[in-house]
Amino acid sequence: MRDILDPAKLAELKADAENPLIPPSRRVAARLALRELREGGAEAAELARMRRALLGD
């Protein structure tokens, strides 16, 4: 997932998640998006490991 996300957008999400000058709802939304990206990446990696194990790759 991270590979298809624009690096500028990822940097913007990270900045929004920590910026106390923007509305709290936007900070929360940015944090949730970053968490979903992390969890999605971990899930994809685990699925790839399971696939390799099952297929003997």
C-alpha positions in Angstrom: 0.0 0.0 0.0 2.8 2.4 0.9 4.2 1.9 -2.6 1.2 3.3 -4.3 0.8 6.2 -1.9 2.2 9.5 -3.1 5.2 10.3 -0.8 4.0 13.9 -0.5 0.6 12.8 0.7 2.3 10.5 3.2 4.4 13.4 4.5 1.3 15.6 4.7 -0.5 12.9 6.8 2.4 12.6 9.1 2.6 16.4 9.5 -1.2 16.7 10.1 -1.1 14.0 12.7 1.3 16.0 14.8 0.3 19.6 14.1 -1.4 21.2 17.1 -2.5 24.2 15.0 -5.0 22.2 12.9 -8.4 21.1 14.0 -8.4 18.0 16.3 -10.7 16.1 13.9 -8.2 16.5 11.1 -5.4 15.3 13.3 -7.4 12.2 14.4 -8.3 11.5 10.7 -4.6 11.7 9.8 -3.6 9.4 12.7 -6.3 6.8 11.7 -5.1 6.9 8.1 -1.5 6.3 9.1 -2.6 3.4 11.4 -4.6 1.8 8.6 -1.5 2.1 6.3 0.7 0.5 8.9 -1.8 -2.3 9.7 -2.4 -2.9 6.0 1.3 -3.2 5.3 1.8 -5.6 8.2 -1.2 -7.7 7.1 0.0 -7.8 3.5 3.5 -8.9 4.6 2.0 -11.7 6.8 -0.2 -12.9 3.9 2.8 -13.0 1.6 4.8 -15.0 4.2 1.9 -17.4 4.6 1.6 -17.8 0.8 5.3 -18.5 0.4 5.1 -21.1 3.2 2.1 -22.8 1.6 3.5 -22.8 -1.9 7.0 -23.7 -0.8 8.6 -20.6 -2.4 
